[in-house]
């Protein structure tokens, strides 16, 4: 039980760091990194809640549910696709406006 609480606290800290990067920056690459950190925090929550720690004698065994194993893998695959699309938009914006600032993204409409 205590190990799950430590993992959940770590997930909360990671989510806060990602939220700071998402809301506090104007650089699109840093915003994408913040989104990815928040996704990793959500995956850590799924893994933490899907584990069971069992102590037998001096050894501790960890049991994972199927959900804790499969969902983070699917989420990482979808996150990689989203990141590739976001980076493609950043590259296109940089070629057109010579900037990765969020205010310059409006120039892609023209």
N, C-alpha and C positions, 0 to 999 in steps of 0.2 A: 504494500500500500504506500509506503514511504517513497519507494522508487518511482511510482507513478506520479506522485505529487512533485517530485523533483523534475521529472520530464515535463509535466504541465507548466511548472514555473518557467522552465527553459523555453517552452513554446510561447508563453506570454511575453517573455523578454524579446524573443525573436520577432514576434508579431508587432511589438512596439517599435522595434528598430525598422522593420519594413514599412510600418505606417508613417514613421518620421521621414523615411526616404521618399515615400509616395507623396506626402503632403508638403514637405518642407523644401523640395528641390524643384528647379525649373528645367534641369537637364533631363532629356527624355531617357537617356541610358540609365541614369540613376533612378528614375521612376520605374523603369522596367526591372532593375535589380531589386527595388523595394517590393514590387509585386511578386517576384520570385522568392524572396525571403519570407513573405507572408504565406505563400503556398507551402514552403518547407515547414513553416510553423504549424499550418493546418495538418500536414501529413504527420508531423510529430505528435499532434494530439490524437490522431487516429491510431497511431502505433502505440501510444501510451495507454489509451483506453482499451486497446485490444490485446494487452498482455496480462498475463497472470504470473506473479512471482510466488514460487513455492519453495520453502526451505525444508529440507529433509536432512537432519543431522547438521553437519557442517557445510553442506553444499546448497547452493541456491539454483533452482531450475526456473527457466523462463519459458512459458507456453504462449504461443501466438495464435490468435483466431485467424480464420481465413480472410475476414474483412481487413484485419490489420496488415495482412501480407499483400493482398491484391489491390486494394484501393489506392495506396500510395504509389504503386507502380503505374497504374492507369493515370493518376494525377500527374506524375512526373512526365509521362509521355505527352499528355495534353499541354502541360506547362512548357515543354520544349517546343511544341508547335506554335504556341502563342508567342514565345520568345523569338522564334525565327521570324514570324510575321512582324512583330514589333521592331526587330532590328532591320528588317527589310524596309520598313517605313522610315526609320531613322536614316538609313543609307540614302534613300531616295530624297529625303528632306535635305540632307547634307550636300548632295550633288546639286540640288536646285538652289538652296538658300545659303549654303556655306555655314550652317549653324545647326546645333542640336538643341536649341532652346525651344521651349513649348510655345512661345509666342510666334515663332517663325513657322510653326506647323500650319498656320492659316494660309501660308503662301502656296500650299499644295493644291488648294481649291482652284487656283487660277490656271 
